[in-house]
Amino acid sequence: MRRRDFITLLSGAAVLPGAAAVAAEPYPSRPIRLIVPFPAGGGTDIVGRVLGQKLHESLGQPVVIDNRSGAGGTLGTGLAAKSSPDGYTLLLVPTSHVINPSIYAKLPYDTERDFSPITMVASAAILMAVNSRVPAETMRGFIEAAKASPRAIANYGSAGAGTVFHLTGELFKQLTGLALQHVPYRGGGPTVTALIAGEIPVAFETMLALQPHVRAGTLRALAITSPRRSAIMPDIPTTAEAGFPSMVADNSYALFAPTGTPPPILARLHDATVAVLRLPDVGDRLREQGAEVVGNSPTELAAYVAAEIPKWAALARQAGVKPE
């Protein structure tokens, strides 16, 4: 063997073990950050903590919930978009993710291009709920009370501009002719707190966030914006039963990674997440709070995003919501 070839062979042998060690490094080998772009206590946070706990058990590494709220979820989402695509930063977003392109004139990310879909985690029904001091037991009763006392019932709250709750409220205004002022909060948790305190008379939020307070009697649920009554709160009528069949919406929670995340890591995350969602205790826990497990494929989630963006853009225009 020629001397130059021998030296090259030795150099390769010296490099290969290190390279093999890097290539063979298991994923995950350190904690994973799950960005939830809303405060603690809301529906997205609740789903994120259920998912994070079980992924910790499945993947063998802590899944740290990072609540980064503000601007209808766009601040935390922008942070996720700029994170290293190494599988150690994930993003859990509600339906606002596909609404925000219609609400904000300029986003710090591209909703489709900057994220790799993993799976739709769950879907939760939306409740219309009022402070217990509001003199209304039904949706129709609320409309009558608001028309009779427009100063006392002058606004509604949501988890932020661009959220599905915001657009649901705007659709409600359009259908009823009520001149309610939108009061955006920094997430579902602060919205529910404000509703209980009487800062706002009415809000649209997920059953996940509202159900405990409705059961405790501190809030009153007037209607659910789903095609069917909820199995866990069957006494609450649907908006269609109240005379508003076009007022149908839910809040879906989807898991993404920054674009550029290696396909094997995406596949590992998808398989682990879907397996976790199939666990009976996870399904029961989410169902008890008004959410249904989904667990679809990345292709199906990508198709959902592509279809929902123009759908909500049309509704935003119809409701007169202007980009900010």
Secondary structure by P-SEA (a helix, b strand, c coil): ccaaaaaaaaaaaaaaaaaaaaaacccccbbbbbbcccccccaaaaaaaaaaaaaaaaacccbbbbbbccccaaaaaaaaaaccccccbbbbbcccccccccccccccccccccbbbccccbbbbbbbccccccccccaaaaaaaaaacccccccccccccccaaaaaaaaaaaacccbbbbbbcccaaaaaaaaaaccccbbbbcccccaaaaaaccccccccccccccccccccccccccccccbbbbbbbbbbccccccaaaaaaaaaaaaaaaacaaaaaaaaaabbbbbbccaaaaaaaaaaaaaaaaaaaaaaccccc
